Amino acid sequence: MSQINKENVETLKVAWTYEAEDWGQMQMNPIVVDSILYGVTAALRVVALHSGTGEELWQFGDSVKVWHSTSRGVSYWSKGEDQRILCTRGAYLYALDALTGKPIASFGENGRIDLRSGMDESAQNKFVISNTPGTVFKDLIVMPLRVSEGVGAAPGDIMAFNIITGKLEWSFYTIPRPGEFGHETWEDSTAYKSPLVGAANNWAGMAVDKKAEIIYVPTGSAAPDFYGGVRLGQNLFSNSLLALNANTGERLWHFQFTHHDIWDRDPPAPPNLLMVERDGEKIPAVAQVTKQGYVFVFNRLTGEPLFDIEEMPFPKSKLEGEETWPTQPIPKSPKPFARLSQELTEANISPFAENKEELLDVFASADKRLYAPPNIAPVLLLPGYDGAAEWGGASVDPEEGILYVNSNEMAWMLGVIENNEEAYDGPLGESIYQKYCVTCHQPDRKGNVGSGYPSLLDLQLRKEKNEVSQIITNGKGMMTGFPQLTKEEMDALLLFLFDEEIKHTVVDERSENSETEEKYKHAGYTKFLDSNGLPAIDPPWGTMHAIDLNTGDYKWSISFGNTPELGEKGIGTGTENYGGAVVTENGLLFIAATKDGFFRAFDKENGTLLWEYELPAPAFATPAMYEFNGKQYIAIACGGEKLGTKKGNKIIAFALP
């Protein structure tokens, strides 16, 4: 596909527009098979569209029940005349006929399986969903999982299911069991079955080398996230890149990016497969971008690092019961593609901030050391919780060895508080709120709107109880659900949220779900912002980079996105960005992703902006490029909503006139 090039890209026009029934975040990357484009709407309805016109061919999804999760797309598989779309809703994986959208009755039970069916009984009532498409290899689909990040999370087993039958074919236990490699890296030998410990899951997606029959799986942090006193040790295989035999799940090699993670430094995106050159020889490589702003590059067959990695010492924790791992791996090259907290000085406080003295006081009091462990006193986390790299991931020129990655430059404040749940003696609903909700929505229920956590005050004026109950159970966006709540607990929590709980009624007996052994818990997600809600550090607030992985050198780096509320002063500030890029063989890089809501094309050789189009709502998603009837198209989902932007409901395809 080479019709769209540097000379004519500026003439791109809207070819067709599809309007979905649902409004809000559409993080999905469409896929196109023959003449059909497949995507997922904001309420998890799967739609099949004619790729040349945008006409809806079929739709799959409950038209009554509203889902509040997000989906990054679907998977496709075929064998002969049998063509299937694999998609998820809640804990269920569905197999649909790709031409009709009807469930395949012979798959699992009437076309679906419960992802928890492959897990131990202890996980059957826990929060387990998937918002990232599974990776297809032969007749298998290997599923990414989202689980809770707190005490009692489900384990992050890597599971491969048979696409024809729905049966579990193999599992890899990311929290190793007795006799398995890595079991000794958990100080508690029973961690694999602990009611407190879980996760180490793959949620970001995977990559597969079909020729070598190896699947590459990045895993997240172990739970609970920010206090590791209940999971002492190095904690394999959390925060790792696993190279597994795609047929059997057998471990071939691994590398751990963060030992005993207490910063939520899970790899945020699938790895990239490419060829790199060393001493005139082409080497099959796998590159993993990280939240920390590092790129780790390995020989994908052997696991040998292609750039030196040094285990460096970092600070010890001062929290009772916590034992930080003494070292962390730092690649010597390429250099980080985002600023690090330890590099900031007072001169890096935003020149646009009106409350500069207040910000300087916060900055001075915060621990800015790299890998500074969570503490009662604040830690400045840069790159932040969402990273430098995020779930949009990187793109590559696979034969040229060039990696393209967009990056966030948003600082957050990290802290923990003492866990005094046992001393809390209030009504049951308020107690449940204190346990599960207060970290994000604050004790006063005012939330933290600037950081993306809405107020729950006057909730009764905005939502019905059944909708709130569904959100609590199933989750919304990146909020995990709480299906483990009993009916009594749910009813009590709803009474509290809707200001109907009788305050003087104290429930003495708590369910066993309220038990915990955490000495500390996360103090909440708070961005380091100025009084106008803009980043408190100086620009750029979003960047884009081209990195030559043959040498480790940068080809170019640019600010990515603008801040319209700053007027002319804001030109070139960069913005927060979520979503990936498409790189073409004839020199273009297409990406939306930015908060300012533009779809852009850059010259991939030097980062020069060649074209931009203001979308009806920001597209926090990755585009798809395809061809139909000899014409080249590029399509993207514009759902907005994230970062407080306006909601959208459109999928838009562009083509040359």
Secondary structure, 3 states (H helix, E strand, C coil): CCCCCCCCHHHCEEEEEEECCCCCCCCCCCEEECCEEEEECCCCCEEEEECCCCCEEEEECCCCCCCCCCCCCCEEEEECCEEEEEEEECCEEEEEECCCCCECCCCEECCEEEHHHHCCHHHCCCCEECCCCCEEECCEEEECCEECCCCCCCECCEEEEECCCCCEEEEECCCCCCCCCCHHHECCCCHHHCCCCEECCCCCCCEEECCCCEEEEECCCEECCCCCCCCCECCCCCCEEEEEECCCCCEEEEEECCCCCCCCCCCCCCCEEEEEEECCEEEEEEEEECCCCCEEEEECCCCCECCCEEEEECCCCCCCCCCCCCEEEEECCCCCCCCCHHHCCHHHECCCCCCHHHHHHHHHHCECCCCCCCCCCCEEECCCCCCCCCCCCEEEECCCCEEEEEEECCCEEECEEECCHHHCCCCHHHHHHHHHCHHHHCCCCCCEHHHCECCCCCHHHCCCHHHHHHHHHHCECCECCCCCCCHHHHHHHHHHHCCCCCCCCCCCCCCHHHCCCCCEEECCCEECECCCCCECECCCCEEEEEEECCCCEEEEEEECCCCHHHHHHHCCCCCCECCCEEECCCCEEEECCECCCEEEEEECCCCCEEEEEECCCCCCCCCEEEEECCEEEEEEEEEECHHHCCEEEEEEEEECC
